[in-house]
């Protein structure tokens, strides 16, 4: 039984990344402008850099180039981590508010394993700084709530991914045998024919038929016929 294709597995990620990039672009822009007007040029620059990555992500996804994963991990996460901690060092408690959307962004704009890595790096750098800067009671609450948001997000994304994989598997396989279904056959044939024409490579189609299968259903019943199909499918899979 085949697993869902990478394209199917990342469809939800691309949609959520696109939505977050649009929302982030709209909401971060006023703060970037405000920081420049108030003379906080470094923070204003940070907002512009974040907006630049959001804009590139929107272009990447809408044009189906899909560079957003790499840019988010290598660009957005380090920039956001740096400027969150800069906000902590200069303005204290204000930095707390930006931690929560940053954590969510990791999980909704990156593949699951990359999101774990990015989120771990963000929290590992940010929490110790916040712990030393903030009052103890506030620091304890910040660390606790931020860890809760991070863990809840990780659980939520894991459940979504598992459900998506199940739905994708159901869409391409036959429920009785677990083999790829007619829709998958059609798509595979079309891809193979296109590849054969493009590369000039011959292709071969092998067709199997179960002799006297109708007799099995008529004499032994459809339940036995279904079991025969499952057994043959298992044999073919192995």
C-alpha positions as a Markdown table, in Angstrom:
| # | Residue | x | y | z |
|---|---|---|---|---|
| 1 | Unk | 0.0 | 0.0 | 0.0 |
| 2 | Unk | 1.5 | 3.3 | -1.1 |
| 3 | Unk | 1.8 | 6.3 | 1.1 |
| 4 | Unk | 0.4 | 9.7 | 0.1 |
| 5 | Unk | 2.6 | 11.7 | -2.3 |
| 6 | Unk | 4.8 | 14.5 | -1.0 |
| 7 | Unk | 2.6 | 17.0 | -3.0 |
| 8 | Unk | -0.5 | 15.8 | -1.2 |
| 9 | Unk | 1.2 | 15.8 | 2.2 |
| 10 | Unk | 2.3 | 19.4 | 1.8 |
| 11 | Unk | -0.9 | 20.9 | 0.4 |
| 12 | Unk | -2.2 | 21.8 | 3.8 |
| 13 | Unk | 1.1 | 23.3 | 4.8 |
| 14 | Unk | 1.2 | 25.5 | 1.7 |
| 15 | Unk | -2.3 | 26.8 | 2.3 |
| 16 | Unk | -1.7 | 27.6 | 5.9 |
| 17 | Unk | 1.7 | 29.2 | 5.0 |
| 18 | Unk | 0.0 | 31.4 | 2.5 |
| 19 | Unk | -2.7 | 32.5 | 4.9 |
| 20 | Unk | -0.2 | 33.2 | 7.7 |
| 21 | Unk | 2.0 | 35.2 | 5.3 |
| 22 | Unk | -0.9 | 37.4 | 4.2 |
| 23 | Unk | -2.1 | 38.0 | 7.7 |
| 24 | Unk | 1.5 | 38.6 | 9.0 |
| 25 | Unk | 2.1 | 41.1 | 6.1 |
| 26 | Unk | -1.0 | 43.1 | 6.9 |
| 27 | Unk | -0.5 | 43.1 | 10.7 |
| 28 | Unk | 3.3 | 43.6 | 11.0 |
| 29 | Unk | 3.4 | 46.5 | 8.5 |
| 30 | Unk | 1.9 | 49.1 | 10.9 |
| 31 | Unk | 4.3 | 48.2 | 13.7 |
| 32 | Unk | 7.3 | 48.4 | 11.3 |
| 33 | Unk | 6.2 | 51.9 | 10.2 |
| 34 | Unk | 5.5 | 53.0 | 13.8 |
| 35 | Unk | 9.0 | 51.8 | 14.9 |
| 36 | Unk | 10.6 | 53.9 | 12.2 |
| 37 | Unk | 8.5 | 57.0 | 13.1 |
| 38 | Unk | 9.5 | 56.6 | 16.7 |
| 39 | Unk | 13.2 | 56.3 | 15.9 |
| 40 | Unk | 13.4 | 52.6 | 16.6 |
| 41 | Unk | 15.1 | 52.0 | 13.3 |
| 42 | Unk | 16.5 | 48.5 | 14.2 |
| 43 | Unk | 13.1 | 47.2 | 15.1 |
| 44 | Unk | 11.6 | 48.8 | 12.1 |
| 45 | Unk | 14.2 | 47.1 | 9.9 |
| 46 | Unk | 13.3 | 43.8 | 11.6 |
| 47 | Unk | 9.7 | 44.3 | 10.6 |
| 48 | Unk | 10.6 | 45.1 | 7.1 |
| 49 | Unk | 12.7 | 42.0 | 6.8 |
| 50 | Unk | 9.9 | 39.8 | 8.2 |
| 51 | Unk | 7.5 | 41.4 | 5.7 |
| 52 | Unk | 10.0 | 40.8 | 2.9 |
| 53 | Unk | 10.0 | 37.1 | 3.8 |
| 54 | Unk | 6.2 | 37.0 | 4.0 |
| 55 | Unk | 6.0 | 38.6 | 0.6 |
| 56 | Unk | 8.4 | 36.1 | -0.9 |
| 57 | Unk | 6.4 | 33.3 | 0.7 |
| 58 | Unk | 3.2 | 34.6 | -0.9 |
| 59 | Unk | 4.9 | 34.8 | -4.3 |
| 60 | Unk | 6.6 | 31.4 | -3.8 |
| 61 | Unk | 3.3 | 29.6 | -3.1 |
| 62 | Unk | 1.1 | 31.4 | -5.6 |
| 63 | Unk | 3.5 | 30.7 | -8.4 |
| 64 | Unk | 4.1 | 27.1 | -7.2 |
| 65 | Unk | 7.9 | 27.4 | -6.7 |
| 66 | Unk | 7.6 | 26.4 | -3.1 |
| 67 | Unk | 10.7 | 27.9 | -1.7 |
| 68 | Unk | 8.8 | 29.0 | 1.4 |
| 69 | Unk | 10.0 | 26.1 | 3.7 |
| 70 | Unk | 13.7 | 26.8 | 3.3 |
| 71 | Unk | 13.3 | 30.6 | 3.5 |
| 72 | Unk | 11.1 | 30.3 | 6.7 |
| 73 | Unk | 13.6 | 28.0 | 8.4 |
| 74 | Unk | 16.8 | 29.8 | 7.3 |
| 75 | Unk | 15.5 | 33.3 | 7.2 |
| 76 | Unk | 12.3 | 34.1 | 9.1 |
| 77 | Unk | 13.0 | 32.0 | 12.2 |
| 78 | Unk | 16.5 | 33.5 | 12.9 |
| 79 | Unk | 15.2 | 37.1 | 12.2 |
| 80 | Unk | 12.2 | 36.7 | 14.4 |
| 81 | Unk | 14.3 | 35.1 | 17.2 |
| 82 | Unk | 16.8 | 38.0 | 17.0 |
| 83 | Unk | 14.3 | 40.8 | 17.1 |
| 84 | Unk | 12.1 | 39.2 | 19.8 |
| 85 | Unk | 15.2 | 39.0 | 22.1 |
| 86 | Unk | 16.2 | 42.6 | 21.0 |
| 87 | Unk | 12.7 | 43.7 | 22.1 |
| 88 | Unk | 13.2 | 41.9 | 25.4 |
| 89 | Unk | 16.5 | 43.5 | 26.1 |
| 90 | Unk | 15.3 | 47.0 | 25.2 |
| 91 | Unk | 11.6 | 47.1 | 26.2 |
| 92 | Unk | 11.1 | 44.2 | 28.5 |
| 93 | Unk | 7.6 | 42.8 | 28.7 |
| 94 | Unk | 6.6 | 44.0 | 25.2 |
| 95 | Unk | 8.7 | 41.1 | 23.8 |
| 96 | Unk | 6.4 | 38.6 | 25.4 |
| 97 | Unk | 3.5 | 39.3 | 23.0 |
| 98 | Unk | 5.5 | 38.5 | 19.9 |
| 99 | Unk | 6.6 | 35.1 | 21.2 |
| 100 | Unk | 3.2 | 33.5 | 20.8 |
| 101 | Unk | 2.6 | 34.2 | 17.1 |
| 102 | Unk | 6.2 | 33.3 | 16.5 |
| 103 | Unk | 5.7 | 29.8 | 18.0 |
| 104 | Unk | 2.5 | 29.3 | 15.9 |
| 105 | Unk | 4.3 | 30.4 | 12.8 |
| 106 | Unk | 6.9 | 27.7 | 13.2 |
| 107 | Unk | 4.2 | 25.0 | 13.3 |
| 108 | Unk | 2.0 | 26.3 | 10.5 |
| 109 | Unk | 4.7 | 27.4 | 8.0 |
| 110 | Unk | 7.1 | 24.5 | 8.3 |
| 111 | Unk | 7.0 | 20.7 | 7.9 |
| 112 | Unk | 6.6 | 19.0 | 11.2 |
| 113 | Unk | 10.2 | 18.0 | 12.0 |
| 114 | Unk | 11.5 | 21.4 | 10.8 |
| 115 | Unk | 8.9 | 23.1 | 13.0 |
| 116 | Unk | 10.1 | 21.1 | 16.1 |
| 117 | Unk | 13.7 | 22.2 | 15.4 |
| 118 | Unk | 12.8 | 25.8 | 14.7 |
| 119 | Unk | 10.5 | 26.1 | 17.8 |
| 120 | Unk | 13.1 | 24.4 | 20.0 |
| 121 | Unk | 15.8 | 26.9 | 18.9 |
| 122 | Unk | 13.4 | 29.8 | 19.4 |
| 123 | Unk | 12.5 | 28.8 | 22.9 |
| 124 | Unk | 16.0 | 27.7 | 23.9 |
| 125 | Unk | 17.3 | 31.2 | 23.1 |
| 126 | Unk | 14.3 | 33.3 | 24.2 |
| 127 | Unk | 13.2 | 31.8 | 27.5 |
| 128 | Unk | 16.5 | 32.1 | 29.4 |
| 129 | Unk | 16.8 | 35.8 | 28.3 |
| 130 | Unk | 13.2 | 36.5 | 29.4 |
| 131 | Unk | 13.8 | 34.6 | 32.7 |
| 132 | Unk | 16.7 | 37.0 | 33.6 |
| 133 | Unk | 14.9 | 40.2 | 32.5 |
| 134 | Unk | 11.4 | 39.8 | 33.8 |
| 135 | Unk | 10.2 | 39.5 | 37.3 |
| 136 | Unk | 10.2 | 36.0 | 38.6 |
| 137 | Unk | 6.4 | 35.6 | 38.9 |
| 138 | Unk | 5.9 | 37.0 | 35.3 |
| 139 | Unk | 8.8 | 34.9 | 33.9 |
| 140 | Unk | 7.3 | 31.7 | 35.4 |
| 141 | Unk | 3.9 | 32.5 | 33.8 |
| 142 | Unk | 5.5 | 33.4 | 30.5 |
| 143 | Unk | 7.6 | 30.2 | 30.3 |
| 144 | Unk | 4.6 | 28.0 | 31.3 |
| 145 | Unk | 2.1 | 29.5 | 28.9 |
| 146 | Unk | 4.6 | 29.6 | 26.0 |
| 147 | Unk | 5.5 | 26.0 | 26.5 |
| 148 | Unk | 1.8 | 25.1 | 26.7 |
| 149 | Unk | 1.1 | 27.0 | 23.4 |
| 150 | Unk | 4.1 | 25.2 | 21.8 |
| 151 | Unk | 3.1 | 21.7 | 23.0 |
| 152 | Unk | -0.6 | 22.2 | 22.1 |
| 153 | Unk | 0.4 | 23.4 | 18.6 |
| 154 | Unk | 2.7 | 20.4 | 18.1 |
| 155 | Unk | -0.2 | 18.0 | 19.2 |
| 156 | Unk | -2.7 | 19.8 | 17.0 |
| 157 | Unk | -0.4 | 19.7 | 13.9 |
| 158 | Unk | 0.4 | 16.0 | 14.5 |
| 159 | Unk | -3.4 | 15.1 | 14.6 |
| 160 | Unk | -4.0 | 17.2 | 11.5 |
| 161 | Unk | -1.1 | 15.5 | 9.6 |
| 162 | Unk | -2.3 | 12.0 | 10.6 |
| 163 | Unk | -5.9 | 12.8 | 9.5 |
| 164 | Unk | -4.6 | 14.2 | 6.2 |
| 165 | Unk | -2.5 | 11.1 | 5.6 |
| 166 | Unk | -5.5 | 8.9 | 6.2 |
| 167 | Unk | -7.7 | 10.9 | 3.9 |
| 168 | Unk | -5.0 | 10.9 | 1.2 |
| 169 | Unk | -4.6 | 7.2 | 1.5 |
| 170 | Unk | -8.3 | 6.6 | 1.3 |
| 171 | Unk | -8.5 | 8.7 | -1.9 |
| 172 | Unk | -5.9 | 6.6 | -3.8 |
| 173 | Unk | -6.5 | 3.1 | -2.5 |
| 174 | Unk | -9.2 | 0.4 | -2.7 |
| 175 | Unk | -10.9 | -0.1 | 0.7 |
| 176 | Unk | -11.1 | -3.9 | 0.2 |
| 177 | Unk | -7.7 | -4.8 | -1.1 |
| 178 | Unk | -5.6 | -1.8 | 0.0 |
| 179 | Unk | -4.1 | -1.6 | -3.5 |
| 180 | Unk | -4.1 | 1.6 | -5.5 |
| 181 | Unk | -7.5 | 2.3 | -7.0 |
| 182 | Unk | -8.7 | 3.1 | -10.5 |
| 183 | Unk | -8.1 | 6.8 | -10.1 |
| 184 | Unk | -4.5 | 6.1 | -9.2 |
| 185 | Unk | -4.2 | 3.8 | -12.1 |
| 186 | Unk | -5.4 | 6.5 | -14.5 |
| 187 | Unk | -3.0 | 9.0 | -13.0 |
| 188 | Unk | -0.1 | 6.6 | -13.1 |
| 189 | Unk | -0.8 | 5.6 | -16.7 |
| 190 | Unk | -1.0 | 9.2 | -17.8 |
| 191 | Unk | 2.4 | 10.0 | -16.1 |
| 192 | Unk | 4.0 | 6.9 | -17.6 |
| 193 | Unk | 2.7 | 7.7 | -21.1 |
| 194 | Unk | 4.0 | 11.3 | -20.9 |
| 195 | Unk | 7.4 | 10.1 | -19.6 |
| 196 | Unk | 7.6 | 7.5 | -22.4 |
| 197 | Unk | 6.9 | 10.1 | -25.0 |
| 198 | Unk | 9.2 | 12.7 | -23.5 |
| 199 | Unk | 12.2 | 10.4 | -22.9 |
| 200 | Unk | 11.6 | 7.9 | -25.7 |
| 201 | Unk | 11.5 | 5.0 | -23.3 |
| 202 | Unk | 9.3 | 2.0 | -24.0 |
| 203 | Unk | 6.7 | 1.1 | -21.4 |
| 204 | Unk | 4.9 | -2.1 | -20.6 |
| 205 | Unk | 1.5 | -2.8 | -19.1 |
| 206 | Unk | 0.9 | -6.1 | -17.3 |
| 207 | Unk | -2.7 | -7.1 | -16.7 |
| 208 | Unk | -3.7 | -10.0 | -14.4 |
| 209 | Unk | -7.0 | -11.8 | -14.4 |
| 210 | Unk | -8.3 | -14.3 | -11.8 |
| 211 | Unk | -9.6 | -17.3 | -13.6 |
| 212 | Unk | -13.1 | -18.5 | -12.7 |
| 213 | Unk | -13.5 | -15.8 | -10.1 |
| 214 | Unk | -17.3 | -15.5 | -10.8 |
| 215 | Unk | -17.6 | -19.2 | -9.9 |
| 216 | Unk | -16.0 | -18.5 | -6.5 |
| 217 | Unk | -18.6 | -15.9 | -5.8 |
| 218 | Unk | -21.5 | -18.0 | -7.1 |
| 219 | Unk | -20.5 | -21.2 | -5.2 |
| 220 | Unk | -18.8 | -19.9 | -2.1 |
| 221 | Unk | -20.4 | -16.5 | -1.7 |
| 222 | Unk | -19.2 | -13.0 | -2.0 |
| 223 | Unk | -17.5 | -13.0 | 1.4 |
| 224 | Unk | -15.2 | -15.8 | 0.3 |
| 225 | Unk | -14.6 | -13.9 | -3.0 |
| 226 | Unk | -13.6 | -10.8 | -1.1 |
| 227 | Unk | -11.2 | -12.8 | 1.0 |
| 228 | Unk | -9.7 | -14.3 | -2.2 |
| 229 | Unk | -9.1 | -10.8 | -3.5 |
| 230 | Unk | -7.5 | -9.7 | -0.2 |
| 231 | Unk | -5.2 | -12.8 | -0.2 |
| 232 | Unk | -4.2 | -12.2 | -3.8 |
| 233 | Unk | -3.6 | -8.5 | -3.1 |
| 234 | Unk | -1.4 | -9.4 | -0.1 |
| 235 | Unk | 0.6 | -11.8 | -2.3 |
| 236 | Unk | 1.1 | -9.1 | -5.0 |
| 237 | Unk | 2.1 | -6.5 | -2.4 |
| 238 | Unk | 4.8 | -8.8 | -1.1 |
